[in-house]
């Protein structure tokens, strides 16, 4: 897990980093920590790097934690953000930007460890994803939230389960190895890769996702897709 700490108070920053080191040592967690003394420096890095959790002090000069969170939300809806503050008055604002957690200072060992345990469970449950450079910055896309992927005019379009679309420049080959090594993804067409778990209807030359979008199915690949789809259904039935 990669964690970013952002606090303009050197003592608070050092104390929090020390607690994280203690957690890593005691739990044997795969944990890496990056510290920032101001929000501007964090924003510069978060546009090119991906963190599993960003812990932001609410009250900082120049750009406060709430503003930083809003900017991050502009290009990464899935970012996990925890706020640090000496006052509970900012709790409402923190939840307006969908905060992962809200910690009152001074942060205690028990409170922080509970947040880190929650983070580990969340990461394990959601599984891995792709790190994609979108307009505005780098964002993480969970495999479970991808309905299908298509390429059009050198633009890769990730169609999400909620109906939204995330676009990045490139080709399908940039992502197909990571997608197709997973059992839930299959190539449906030379320009489309689909999540089998998101197929609602499957016809001879097309399929429809639960997000109500139609995906073309090539004649050459139709048999392979149907076979993989049925196998996936049987597997899920056995696990039920």
MARBA-3410 file (N, C-alpha, C, O; in Angstrom, 1 decimal):
240
0.8,-1.2,0.0,0.0,0.0,0.0,0.9,1.2,0.0,1.9,1.3,0.8 ~ 0.5,2.2,-0.8,1.3,3.4,-0.9,0.5,4.6,-0.3,-0.6,4.8,-0.7 ~ 1.1,5.2,0.7,0.4,6.2,1.5,1.1,7.6,1.4,2.4,7.6,1.6 ~ 0.4,8.6,1.2,1.0,10.0,1.1,0.5,10.7,2.4,-0.7,10.7,2.7 ~ 1.4,11.3,3.1,1.1,12.2,4.3,1.3,13.6,3.9,2.4,13.9,3.5
0.4,14.5,4.2,0.6,15.9,3.9,0.1,16.7,5.1,-1.0,16.8,5.4 ~ 1.1,17.4,5.7,0.9,18.2,6.9,2.0,19.3,7.0,3.1,18.9,6.9 ~ 1.6,20.5,7.2,2.6,21.6,7.3,3.2,21.7,8.6,4.2,22.4,8.8 ~ 2.7,20.9,9.6,3.3,20.9,11.0,4.4,19.8,11.0,4.0,18.6,11.0 ~ 5.7,20.1,11.1,6.7,19.1,11.1,6.6,18.0,12.2,6.9,16.8,11.9
6.2,18.4,13.4,6.1,17.5,14.5,4.9,16.5,14.2,5.1,15.3,14.5 ~ 3.8,17.0,13.8,2.7,16.2,13.5,3.0,15.2,12.3,2.6,14.0,12.4 ~ 3.7,15.7,11.3,4.1,14.9,10.2,5.0,13.7,10.6,4.9,12.6,10.2 ~ 6.0,14.1,11.5,7.0,13.1,12.0,6.3,12.0,12.8,6.6,10.9,12.8 ~ 5.3,12.5,13.7,4.6,11.6,14.6,3.8,10.6,13.8,3.8,9.4,14.1
3.1,11.1,12.8,2.3,10.2,12.0,3.1,9.2,11.2,2.8,8.0,11.1 ~ 4.2,9.7,10.6,5.1,8.8,9.9,5.7,7.7,10.8,5.8,6.6,10.4 ~ 6.0,8.1,12.0,6.5,7.1,13.0,5.4,6.0,13.3,5.8,4.8,13.4 ~ 4.2,6.4,13.5,3.1,5.5,13.7,2.9,4.5,12.5,2.7,3.3,12.7 ~ 3.0,5.1,11.3,2.9,4.2,10.1,4.0,3.2,10.1,3.8,2.1,9.7
5.2,3.6,10.4,6.4,2.7,10.5,6.1,1.6,11.5,6.5,0.4,11.3 ~ 5.6,2.0,12.6,5.3,1.0,13.7,4.2,0.0,13.1,4.4,-1.2,13.4 ~ 3.2,0.5,12.4,2.2,-0.4,11.9,2.8,-1.4,10.9,2.5,-2.6,10.9 ~ 3.7,-0.9,10.0,4.3,-1.7,9.0,5.2,-2.8,9.7,5.1,-3.9,9.3 ~ 5.9,-2.4,10.7,6.8,-3.4,11.4,6.0,-4.4,12.1,6.3,-5.6,12.1
4.9,-4.0,12.8,4.1,-5.0,13.6,3.2,-5.9,12.8,3.0,-7.0,13.2 ~ 2.7,-5.4,11.7,1.7,-6.2,10.9,2.4,-6.8,9.7,1.8,-7.6,9.0 ~ 3.7,-6.5,9.4,4.4,-6.9,8.2,3.7,-6.5,6.9,3.8,-7.2,5.9 ~ 3.0,-5.4,7.0,2.2,-4.9,5.8,3.2,-4.4,4.8,4.3,-3.8,5.1 ~ 2.9,-4.5,3.5,3.7,-4.0,2.4,3.3,-2.5,2.3,2.4,-2.2,1.6
4.0,-1.7,3.0,3.7,-0.3,3.1,4.8,0.7,2.7,5.9,0.5,3.1 ~ 4.5,1.6,1.8,5.5,2.7,1.5,4.9,4.0,1.8,3.7,4.2,1.6 ~ 5.7,4.9,2.3,5.2,6.2,2.8,5.9,7.4,2.2,7.2,7.3,2.0 ~ 5.2,8.4,1.7,5.7,9.6,1.2,5.2,10.8,2.0,4.0,10.9,2.2 ~ 6.1,11.7,2.4,5.6,12.8,3.2,5.7,14.1,2.4,6.6,14.3,1.6
4.8,15.0,2.7,4.7,16.3,2.0,4.4,17.4,3.1,3.6,17.2,4.0 ~ 5.1,18.5,3.0,5.0,19.6,3.9,3.9,20.6,3.4,3.5,21.5,4.2 ~ 3.5,20.5,2.2,2.4,21.4,1.7,1.6,20.7,0.6,2.1,19.7,0.0 ~ 0.4,21.2,0.3,-0.5,20.6,-0.6,0.0,20.8,-2.1,-0.3,19.9,-2.9 ~ 0.7,21.8,-2.4,1.1,22.1,-3.7,2.1,21.0,-4.2,2.0,20.5,-5.3
3.0,20.6,-3.4,3.9,19.5,-3.7,3.2,18.2,-3.9,3.5,17.4,-4.8 ~ 2.2,17.9,-3.1,1.4,16.7,-3.2,0.7,16.7,-4.6,0.7,15.7,-5.3 ~ 0.1,17.8,-4.9,-0.7,17.9,-6.1,0.2,17.6,-7.3,-0.2,17.0,-8.3 ~ 1.4,18.1,-7.3,2.4,17.9,-8.4,2.6,16.4,-8.6,2.6,15.9,-9.7 ~ 2.8,15.7,-7.5,3.1,14.2,-7.6,1.9,13.4,-7.9,2.0,12.4,-8.7
0.7,13.8,-7.4,-0.5,12.9,-7.5,-1.0,12.9,-9.0,-1.8,12.1,-9.3 ~ -0.5,13.8,-9.8,-0.9,13.8,-11.2,-0.1,12.8,-12.0,-0.5,12.5,-13.1 ~ 1.0,12.3,-11.4,1.8,11.3,-12.1,2.0,10.0,-11.4,2.5,9.1,-11.9 ~ 1.6,10.0,-10.1,1.7,8.8,-9.3,0.4,8.5,-8.6,-0.5,9.3,-8.5 ~ 0.3,7.2,-8.2,-0.9,6.7,-7.6,-0.7,6.3,-6.2,0.3,5.5,-5.9
-1.5,6.7,-5.3,-1.5,6.3,-3.9,-2.7,5.6,-3.5,-3.8,5.9,-4.0 ~ -2.6,4.6,-2.6,-3.7,3.9,-2.1,-4.5,4.7,-1.0,-5.7,4.6,-0.8 ~ -3.8,5.7,-0.4,-4.4,6.5,0.6,-3.6,7.8,0.7,-2.4,7.8,0.8 ~ -4.4,9.0,0.7,-3.7,10.3,1.0,-4.3,10.8,2.2,-5.5,11.0,2.4 ~ -3.4,11.1,3.2,-3.8,11.7,4.5,-3.5,13.2,4.5,-2.3,13.5,4.5
-4.5,14.0,4.5,-4.3,15.5,4.4,-4.7,16.2,5.6,-5.8,16.0,6.2 ~ -3.8,17.1,6.0,-4.2,18.1,7.1,-5.2,19.1,6.5,-5.0,19.6,5.4 ~ -6.2,19.3,7.2,-7.2,20.3,6.7,-6.7,21.7,6.6,-6.8,22.4,5.6 ~ -6.1,22.1,7.7,-5.6,23.5,7.8,-4.2,23.6,7.4,-3.3,23.3,8.2 ~ -3.9,24.1,6.2,-2.6,24.3,5.7,-2.5,25.6,4.9,-3.6,26.1,4.4
-1.4,26.3,4.9,-1.3,27.6,4.1,-1.3,27.3,2.6,-1.1,26.2,2.2 ~ -1.6,28.4,1.9,-1.7,28.3,0.4,-2.9,27.5,-0.1,-3.8,28.1,-0.7 ~ -2.8,26.2,0.1,-4.0,25.3,-0.4,-4.3,24.4,0.8,-3.5,23.6,1.2 ~ -5.5,24.5,1.3,-5.9,23.6,2.4,-6.3,22.2,1.9,-6.4,22.0,0.7 ~ -6.4,21.3,2.9,-6.7,19.9,2.6,-8.0,19.7,1.8,-8.1,18.8,0.9
-9.0,20.5,2.1,-10.3,20.3,1.4,-10.2,20.7,-0.1,-10.7,20.0,-0.9 ~ -9.5,21.8,-0.3,-9.2,22.2,-1.7,-8.4,21.2,-2.5,-8.7,20.9,-3.6 ~ -7.4,20.7,-1.8,-6.6,19.6,-2.5,-7.5,18.4,-2.9,-7.4,17.9,-4.0 ~ -8.3,18.0,-1.9,-9.2,16.9,-2.2,-10.1,17.1,-3.4,-10.3,16.3,-4.2 ~ -10.7,18.4,-3.4,-11.5,18.7,-4.5,-10.8,18.7,-5.9,-11.4,18.2,-6.9
-9.6,19.1,-5.9,-8.8,19.1,-7.1,-8.5,17.6,-7.5,-8.6,17.3,-8.7 ~ -8.1,16.8,-6.6,-7.9,15.4,-6.9,-9.1,14.7,-7.4,-9.1,13.9,-8.3 ~ -10.3,15.0,-6.8,-11.5,14.4,-7.2,-11.8,14.8,-8.7,-12.6,14.1,-9.4 ~ -11.3,15.9,-9.1,-11.6,16.4,-10.5,-11.0,15.4,-11.5,-11.6,15.4,-12.7 ~ -10.0,14.6,-11.2,-9.4,13.7,-12.2,-9.3,12.3,-11.7,-9.0,11.4,-12.4
-9.6,12.1,-10.4,-9.5,10.7,-9.9,-10.7,10.5,-8.8,-10.5,10.8,-7.7 ~ -11.8,10.0,-9.3,-13.0,9.8,-8.5,-12.7,8.7,-7.4,-13.4,8.8,-6.4 ~ -11.8,7.8,-7.7,-11.6,6.7,-6.8,-10.6,6.9,-5.8,-10.3,6.0,-5.0 ~ -9.9,8.1,-5.7,-8.9,8.3,-4.8,-9.4,8.2,-3.3,-10.5,8.7,-3.0 ~ -8.6,7.6,-2.5,-9.0,7.5,-1.0,-8.3,8.6,-0.3,-7.1,8.7,-0.3
-9.1,9.4,0.4,-8.6,10.5,1.1,-9.0,10.5,2.6,-10.2,10.4,2.9 ~ -8.1,10.7,3.5,-8.4,10.8,4.9,-8.0,12.2,5.4,-6.9,12.6,5.0 ~ -8.8,12.8,6.2,-8.5,14.2,6.7,-8.0,14.1,8.1,-8.4,13.4,8.9 ~ -7.0,15.0,8.4,-6.4,15.2,9.7,-6.8,16.6,10.2,-6.5,17.6,9.5 ~ -7.3,16.8,11.4,-7.6,18.1,11.8,-7.7,18.1,13.4,-8.0,17.1,14.0
-7.5,19.3,13.9,-7.7,19.5,15.4,-9.1,19.8,15.8,-9.4,19.9,17.0 ~ -10.0,20.1,14.8,-11.3,20.5,15.1,-12.3,19.6,14.2,-12.1,19.4,13.1 ~ -13.4,19.2,14.9,-14.5,18.5,14.2,-15.3,19.3,13.2,-16.2,18.7,12.6 ~ -15.2,20.6,13.2,-16.1,21.5,12.4,-16.0,21.3,10.9,-16.9,21.7,10.2 ~ -14.9,20.6,10.5,-14.7,20.4,9.0,-15.3,19.0,8.6,-15.1,18.7,7.4
-15.9,18.3,9.5,-16.3,17.0,9.1,-17.3,17.0,8.0,-17.2,16.1,7.1 ~ -18.3,17.9,8.0,-19.3,18.0,6.9,-18.6,18.2,5.5,-18.9,17.5,4.6 ~ -17.7,19.1,5.5,-17.0,19.4,4.2,-16.2,18.2,3.8,-16.1,17.9,2.6 ~ -15.6,17.5,4.7,-14.8,16.3,4.3,-15.6,15.2,3.7,-15.2,14.6,2.7 ~ -16.8,15.1,4.2,-17.7,14.0,3.6,-18.3,14.5,2.3,-18.8,13.7,1.5
-18.3,15.8,2.0,-18.8,16.3,0.7,-17.9,15.9,-0.4,-18.3,15.8,-1.6 ~ -16.6,15.6,-0.1,-15.6,15.1,-1.1,-15.4,13.6,-0.9,-14.4,13.1,-1.3 ~ -16.3,13.0,-0.3,-16.3,11.5,-0.1,-15.0,11.0,0.6,-14.3,10.2,0.0 ~ -14.8,11.5,1.8,-13.6,11.1,2.5,-13.6,9.7,2.9,-14.7,9.2,3.3 ~ -12.5,9.0,2.9,-12.4,7.6,3.3,-12.4,7.6,4.8,-13.0,6.6,5.4
-11.9,8.6,5.5,-11.9,8.7,6.9,-11.6,10.1,7.4,-11.1,10.9,6.6 ~ -11.9,10.4,8.7,-11.7,11.7,9.3,-11.0,11.5,10.6,-11.7,10.9,11.5 ~ -9.8,11.9,10.8,-9.1,11.7,12.1,-8.8,13.0,12.8,-8.3,14.0,12.3 ~ -9.2,13.0,14.1,-8.9,14.2,14.9,-7.5,14.1,15.5,-7.1,13.1,16.0 ~ -6.8,15.3,15.5,-5.5,15.3,16.1,-5.6,15.6,17.6,-6.6,16.2,18.1
-4.7,15.1,18.4,-3.6,14.3,18.0,-4.0,12.9,17.7,-4.8,12.2,18.3 ~ -3.5,12.3,16.6,-3.9,11.0,16.1,-3.3,9.9,17.0,-2.1,9.9,17.2 ~ -4.1,9.1,17.5,-3.7,8.0,18.4,-3.3,6.8,17.6,-3.8,6.6,16.5 ~ -2.5,5.9,18.2,-2.1,4.7,17.6,-3.4,3.8,17.2,-3.5,3.3,16.1 ~ -4.3,3.7,18.2,-5.5,2.8,18.0,-6.3,3.4,16.8,-6.8,2.6,16.0
-6.5,4.7,16.8,-7.4,5.3,15.7,-6.7,5.1,14.3,-7.4,4.7,13.4 ~ -5.4,5.3,14.3,-4.7,5.2,13.0,-4.7,3.8,12.5,-4.9,3.5,11.4 ~ -4.4,2.9,13.4,-4.3,1.5,13.1,-5.6,0.9,12.6,-5.7,0.1,11.7 ~ -6.7,1.4,13.1,-8.1,1.0,12.7,-8.3,1.5,11.2,-8.9,0.7,10.4 ~ -7.8,2.7,10.9,-8.0,3.2,9.5,-7.1,2.4,8.6,-7.6,2.0,7.5
-5.9,2.0,9.0,-5.0,1.2,8.1,-5.6,-0.2,7.9,-5.4,-0.8,6.9 ~ -6.2,-0.8,9.0,-6.8,-2.1,8.8,-8.0,-2.0,7.8,-8.1,-2.9,7.0 ~ -8.7,-0.9,8.0,-9.9,-0.7,7.0,-9.3,-0.6,5.6,-9.9,-1.1,4.7 ~ -8.2,0.1,5.4,-7.6,0.3,4.1,-7.2,-1.0,3.5,-7.4,-1.3,2.4 ~ -6.5,-1.8,4.3,-6.1,-3.2,3.8,-7.3,-4.0,3.4,-7.2,-4.7,2.4
-8.3,-4.0,4.2,-9.5,-4.8,3.8,-10.1,-4.3,2.5,-10.5,-5.1,1.7 ~ -10.2,-3.0,2.4,-10.7,-2.3,1.2,-9.9,-2.7,-0.1,-10.5,-3.1,-1.1 ~ -8.6,-2.6,0.0,-7.7,-2.9,-1.1,-7.8,-4.3,-1.5,-7.9,-4.7,-2.6 ~ -7.8,-5.2,-0.5,-7.9,-6.7,-0.7,-9.3,-7.0,-1.4,-9.3,-7.8,-2.3 ~ -10.4,-6.4,-0.9,-11.7,-6.7,-1.4,-11.9,-6.2,-2.9,-12.4,-6.9,-3.7
-11.4,-5.0,-3.1,-11.6,-4.4,-4.5,-10.6,-4.9,-5.5,-10.9,-4.9,-6.7 ~ -9.5,-5.5,-5.0,-8.5,-6.1,-5.9,-7.7,-5.0,-6.7,-7.8,-3.8,-6.4 ~ -7.0,-5.5,-7.6,-6.1,-4.6,-8.4,-6.8,-3.9,-9.5,-8.0,-4.1,-9.7 ~ -6.1,-3.0,-10.0,-6.7,-2.2,-11.2,-5.6,-1.7,-12.0,-4.4,-2.1,-11.9 ~ -5.9,-0.8,-12.9,-5.0,-0.2,-13.9,-4.7,1.2,-13.4,-5.6,1.9,-12.9
-3.5,1.7,-13.7,-3.1,3.1,-13.5,-3.1,3.7,-14.8,-2.3,3.3,-15.7 ~ -4.0,4.7,-15.1,-4.2,5.3,-16.4,-4.0,6.8,-16.3,-4.4,7.4,-15.4 ~ -3.3,7.3,-17.3,-3.1,8.8,-17.4,-4.3,9.4,-18.1,-4.4,9.3,-19.4 ~ -5.1,10.0,-17.4,-6.3,10.7,-17.9,-6.0,12.2,-18.1,-5.0,12.7,-17.6 ~ -6.9,12.9,-18.7,-6.8,14.4,-18.8,-6.8,14.9,-17.4,-7.8,14.8,-16.6
-5.8,15.6,-17.0,-5.7,16.2,-15.7,-4.8,15.5,-14.7,-4.3,16.1,-13.8 ~ -4.5,14.2,-14.9,-3.7,13.5,-14.0,-3.8,12.0,-14.1,-4.6,11.5,-14.9 ~ -3.1,11.3,-13.3,-3.1,9.8,-13.2,-4.2,9.4,-12.3,-4.5,9.9,-11.3 ~ -5.0,8.3,-12.7,-6.1,7.8,-11.9,-6.0,6.3,-11.9,-5.5,5.7,-12.9 ~ -6.5,5.7,-10.9,-6.6,4.3,-10.8,-8.0,3.8,-11.2,-9.0,4.4,-10.9
-8.1,2.7,-12.0,-9.3,2.2,-12.5,-9.4,0.7,-12.0,-8.6,-0.1,-12.4 ~ -10.3,0.4,-11.1,-10.5,-0.9,-10.6,-11.0,-1.9,-11.7,-11.9,-1.5,-12.5 ~ -10.5,-3.1,-11.8,-10.9,-4.0,-12.8,-12.4,-4.3,-12.6,-13.1,-4.4,-13.6 ~ -12.9,-4.4,-11.4,-14.3,-4.7,-11.1,-15.2,-3.7,-11.6,-16.4,-3.9,-11.8 ~ -14.8,-2.4,-11.9,-15.6,-1.4,-12.3,-15.6,-1.2,-13.8,-16.3,-0.3,-14.3
-14.9,-2.0,-14.5,-14.8,-1.8,-16.0,-15.8,-2.7,-16.6,-15.8,-4.0,-16.4 ~ -16.7,-2.2,-17.4,-17.7,-3.0,-18.2,-17.1,-3.5,-19.4,-17.2,-4.7,-19.8 ~ -16.5,-2.6,-20.2,-15.7,-3.0,-21.4,-14.8,-1.9,-21.8,-14.9,-0.7,-21.3 ~ -13.8,-2.2,-22.6,-12.8,-1.3,-23.1,-12.8,-1.3,-24.6,-12.9,-2.3,-25.3 ~ -12.8,-0.1,-25.2,-12.7,0.0,-26.7,-11.6,1.0,-27.1,-11.2,1.9,-26.3
-11.1,0.8,-28.3,-10.2,1.8,-28.9,-10.8,2.4,-30.1,-11.4,1.8,-30.9 ~ -10.7,3.8,-30.2,-11.2,4.5,-31.3,-10.3,5.7,-31.6,-10.1,6.6,-30.8 ~ -9.7,5.7,-32.8,-8.9,6.8,-33.3,-7.8,7.1,-32.3,-7.6,8.2,-31.9 ~ -7.0,6.0,-31.9,-5.9,6.2,-31.0,-6.3,6.7,-29.6,-5.5,7.3,-28.8 ~ -7.6,6.5,-29.3,-8.1,6.8,-27.9,-8.7,5.6,-27.3,-9.5,4.9,-27.9
-8.2,5.2,-26.1,-8.7,4.0,-25.4,-9.8,4.5,-24.5,-9.6,5.5,-23.7 ~ -11.0,3.9,-24.6,-12.1,4.4,-23.8,-12.5,3.3,-22.8,-12.9,2.2,-23.2 ~ -12.5,3.6,-21.5,-12.9,2.6,-20.5,-14.3,2.9,-20.1,-14.6,4.0,-19.5 ~ -15.2,2.0,-20.5,-16.6,2.2,-20.2,-16.9,1.5,-18.8,-16.7,0.3,-18.6 ~ -17.3,2.4,-17.8,-17.4,1.9,-16.5,-18.8,1.3,-16.2,-19.7,1.6,-16.9
-18.9,0.6,-15.1,-20.2,-0.1,-14.8,-21.3,0.9,-14.4,-22.4,0.6,-14.5 ~ -20.9,2.2,-14.0,-21.9,3.2,-13.7,-22.3,4.0,-14.9,-23.0,5.0,-14.8 ~ -21.8,3.6,-16.1,-22.1,4.3,-17.4,-21.2,5.4,-17.8,-21.3,5.9,-18.9 ~ -20.3,5.8,-16.9,-19.3,6.8,-17.2,-18.2,6.3,-18.1,-18.0,5.0,-18.3 ~ -17.5,7.2,-18.8,-16.4,6.8,-19.7,-15.1,7.5,-19.4,-15.1,8.8,-19.2
-14.0,6.8,-19.3,-12.7,7.5,-19.0,-11.8,7.2,-20.2,-11.7,6.1,-20.7 ~ -11.2,8.3,-20.7,-10.5,8.2,-22.0,-9.0,8.5,-21.8,-8.6,9.4,-20.9 ~ -8.1,7.8,-22.5,-6.7,8.1,-22.5,-6.1,7.8,-23.9,-6.6,7.0,-24.6 ~ -5.1,8.5,-24.3,-4.5,8.3,-25.6,-3.7,7.0,-25.5,-3.1,6.6,-24.5 ~ -3.7,6.3,-26.7,-3.0,5.0,-26.7,-3.7,4.0,-27.6,-4.6,4.3,-28.4
-3.3,2.8,-27.4,-3.9,1.7,-28.2,-4.3,0.6,-27.2,-3.9,0.6,-26.0 ~ -5.2,-0.3,-27.7,-5.7,-1.4,-26.8,-4.6,-2.3,-26.3,-4.6,-2.9,-25.2 ~ -3.5,-2.4,-27.2,-2.4,-3.3,-26.8,-1.7,-2.8,-25.6,-1.0,-3.5,-24.9 ~ -1.9,-1.5,-25.2,-1.2,-1.0,-24.0,-1.8,-1.6,-22.7,-1.1,-1.6,-21.7 ~ -3.0,-2.1,-22.8,-3.7,-2.6,-21.6,-4.1,-4.1,-21.7,-4.5,-4.7,-20.7
-4.1,-4.6,-23.0,-4.7,-5.9,-23.1,-4.1,-7.1,-22.3,-4.7,-8.0,-21.9 ~ -2.7,-7.0,-22.2,-2.1,-8.1,-21.4,-2.5,-8.1,-20.0,-2.8,-9.2,-19.5 ~ -2.7,-7.0,-19.4,-3.1,-6.9,-18.0,-4.6,-7.3,-17.8,-5.0,-7.9,-16.8 ~ -5.4,-7.0,-18.8,-6.8,-7.3,-18.8,-7.0,-8.8,-19.1,-7.7,-9.5,-18.4 ~ -6.4,-9.3,-20.2,-6.7,-10.6,-20.6,-6.0,-11.7,-19.8,-6.4,-12.9,-19.9
-5.1,-11.3,-18.9,-4.6,-12.3,-18.0,-5.5,-12.6,-16.8,-5.3,-13.6,-16.0 ~ -6.6,-11.8,-16.7,-7.6,-12.0,-15.7,-8.8,-12.9,-16.3,-9.2,-12.6,-17.5 ~ -9.4,-13.8,-15.6,-10.4,-14.7,-16.1,-11.7,-14.0,-16.5,-12.5,-14.6,-17.3 ~ -12.0,-12.8,-16.0,-13.2,-12.1,-16.3,-13.2,-11.3,-17.6,-14.2,-10.8,-18.0 ~ -12.0,-11.2,-18.2,-12.0,-10.4,-19.4,-11.7,-11.2,-20.6,-10.9,-12.2,-20.6
-12.3,-10.8,-21.7,-12.1,-11.6,-23.0,-12.2,-10.6,-24.1,-12.9,-9.6,-24.1 ~ -11.5,-10.9,-25.2,-11.6,-10.0,-26.4,-12.8,-10.4,-27.2,-13.1,-11.5,-27.5 ~ -13.7,-9.4,-27.4,-14.9,-9.6,-28.2,-14.8,-9.2,-29.6,-15.6,-9.6,-30.5 ~ -13.8,-8.4,-29.9,-13.7,-7.8,-31.2,-12.3,-7.2,-31.3,-11.7,-7.0,-30.2 ~ -11.7,-7.0,-32.4,-10.4,-6.4,-32.5,-10.2,-5.1,-31.7,-9.1,-4.7,-31.3
-11.3,-4.4,-31.6,-11.3,-3.1,-30.9,-12.0,-3.1,-29.6,-12.1,-2.0,-29.0 ~ -12.4,-4.3,-29.1,-13.1,-4.3,-27.8,-12.7,-5.5,-26.9,-12.4,-6.6,-27.4 ~ -12.5,-5.2,-25.6,-12.3,-6.2,-24.6,-13.5,-6.0,-23.6,-13.7,-4.9,-23.1 ~ -14.1,-7.1,-23.2,-15.3,-7.0,-22.4,-15.1,-7.8,-21.1,-14.4,-8.8,-21.0 ~ -15.8,-7.3,-20.0,-15.8,-8.0,-18.7,-17.0,-8.9,-18.7,-18.2,-8.5,-18.8
-16.7,-10.2,-18.7,-17.7,-11.3,-18.7,-18.8,-11.1,-17.6,-19.9,-11.4,-17.8 ~ -18.4,-10.6,-16.5,-19.3,-10.4,-15.4,-20.3,-9.3,-15.6,-21.3,-9.1,-14.9 ~ -20.1,-8.5,-16.7,-20.9,-7.4,-17.0,-21.8,-7.6,-18.2,-22.5,-6.7,-18.6 ~ -21.8,-8.8,-18.7,-22.7,-9.2,-19.8,-24.1,-9.5,-19.4,-24.3,-10.4,-18.5 ~ -25.1,-8.8,-19.9,-26.5,-9.0,-19.5,-27.1,-9.9,-20.6,-27.9,-10.8,-20.3
-26.8,-9.6,-21.9,-27.4,-10.4,-23.0,-26.3,-10.7,-24.0,-25.4,-9.9,-24.2 ~ -26.3,-11.9,-24.6,-25.3,-12.3,-25.6,-26.0,-12.8,-26.8,-26.7,-13.9,-26.7 ~ -25.9,-12.1,-27.9,-26.5,-12.6,-29.2,-25.4,-13.1,-30.1,-24.2,-13.2,-29.8 ~ -25.8,-13.3,-31.4,-24.8,-13.9,-32.3,-23.7,-12.9,-32.7,-22.5,-13.3,-32.7 ~ -24.0,-11.6,-32.9,-23.0,-10.7,-33.3,-22.9,-9.5,-32.4,-22.3,-8.5,-32.8
-23.5,-9.5,-31.2,-23.3,-8.4,-30.3,-23.7,-8.9,-28.9,-24.2,-10.0,-28.7 ~ -23.3,-8.1,-27.9,-23.7,-8.4,-26.5,-24.1,-7.0,-25.9,-23.8,-6.0,-26.4 ~ -24.9,-7.2,-24.8,-25.3,-6.0,-24.1,-24.9,-6.1,-22.6,-25.0,-7.1,-22.0 ~ -24.3,-5.0,-22.1,-23.8,-4.9,-20.7,-24.9,-4.5,-19.8,-26.0,-4.1,-20.2 ~ -24.7,-4.7,-18.5,-25.6,-4.3,-17.5,-25.8,-2.8,-17.4,-26.8,-2.3,-16.9
-24.8,-2.1,-18.0,-24.9,-0.6,-18.1,-25.7,-0.2,-19.4,-25.7,1.0,-19.7 ~ -26.3,-1.2,-20.0,-27.2,-1.0,-21.2,-26.4,-0.4,-22.4,-27.0,0.4,-23.1 ~ -25.2,-0.9,-22.6,-24.5,-0.5,-23.8,-24.2,-1.7,-24.7,-24.0,-2.9,-24.2 ~ -24.3,-1.5,-26.0,-24.1,-2.6,-26.9,-22.6,-2.7,-27.4,-22.0,-1.7,-27.7 ~ -22.1,-3.9,-27.4,-20.7,-4.1,-27.8,-20.7,-5.1,-29.0,-21.3,-6.2,-28.9
-20.1,-4.8,-30.1,-20.0,-5.7,-31.3,-19.2,-7.0,-31.0,-18.3,-6.9,-30.2 ~ -19.7,-8.1,-31.5,-19.0,-9.4,-31.3,-18.6,-9.9,-32.7,-19.4,-10.1,-33.5 ~ -17.3,-10.1,-32.9,-16.8,-10.5,-34.2,-17.2,-12.0,-34.4,-17.3,-12.8,-33.5 ~ -17.4,-12.4,-35.7,-17.7,-13.8,-36.0,-16.6,-14.7,-35.6,-16.9,-15.8,-35.1 ~ -15.4,-14.3,-35.8,-14.2,-15.1,-35.5,-14.1,-15.4,-34.0,-13.7,-16.5,-33.6
-14.5,-14.4,-33.1,-14.3,-14.5,-31.7,-15.6,-14.9,-30.9,-15.6,-15.2,-29.7 ~ -16.8,-15.0,-31.7,-18.0,-15.2,-31.0,-18.1,-16.5,-30.2,-18.6,-16.6,-29.1 ~ -17.5,-17.6,-30.8,-17.5,-18.9,-30.1,-16.7,-18.9,-28.9,-17.1,-19.4,-27.8 ~ -15.6,-18.2,-28.9,-14.7,-18.1,-27.8,-15.3,-17.3,-26.6,-15.2,-17.7,-25.5 ~ -16.0,-16.2,-27.0,-16.7,-15.4,-26.0,-17.8,-16.1,-25.3,-18.0,-16.1,-24.1
-18.6,-16.8,-26.2,-19.8,-17.5,-25.6,-19.3,-18.7,-24.7,-19.9,-18.9,-23.6 ~ -18.3,-19.4,-25.1,-17.7,-20.4,-24.3,-17.2,-19.9,-22.9,-17.5,-20.5,-21.9 ~ -16.5,-18.8,-23.0,-15.9,-18.2,-21.8,-17.1,-17.7,-20.9,-17.0,-17.8,-19.6 ~ -18.1,-17.1,-21.5,-19.2,-16.6,-20.7,-20.0,-17.7,-20.0,-20.3,-17.5,-18.8 ~ -20.2,-18.8,-20.7,-20.9,-19.9,-20.0,-20.1,-20.5,-18.9,-20.6,-20.9,-17.9
-18.8,-20.6,-19.2,-17.9,-21.2,-18.2,-17.9,-20.3,-16.9,-17.9,-20.8,-15.8 ~ -17.9,-19.0,-17.1,-18.0,-18.0,-16.0,-19.3,-18.2,-15.2,-19.3,-18.1,-14.0 ~ -20.4,-18.3,-15.9,-21.7,-18.5,-15.3,-21.7,-19.7,-14.4,-22.2,-19.7,-13.3 ~ -21.2,-20.8,-15.0,-21.2,-22.1,-14.2,-20.3,-22.0,-13.0,-20.7,-22.5,-11.9 ~ -19.2,-21.3,-13.1,-18.3,-21.1,-12.0,-18.9,-20.3,-10.9,-18.8,-20.7,-9.7
-19.6,-19.3,-11.3,-20.3,-18.4,-10.3,-21.4,-19.2,-9.6,-21.7,-19.0,-8.4 ~ -22.1,-20.0,-10.4,-23.2,-20.8,-9.8,-22.7,-21.8,-8.8,-23.3,-22.0,-7.7 ~ -21.5,-22.4,-9.0,-20.9,-23.4,-8.1,-20.5,-22.7,-6.8,-20.5,-23.3,-5.7 ~ -20.1,-21.4,-6.9,-19.6,-20.7,-5.8,-20.7,-20.1,-5.0,-20.5,-19.7,-3.8 ~ -21.9,-20.0,-5.5,-23.1,-19.4,-4.9,-23.5,-20.3,-3.7,-24.5,-19.9,-3.0
END
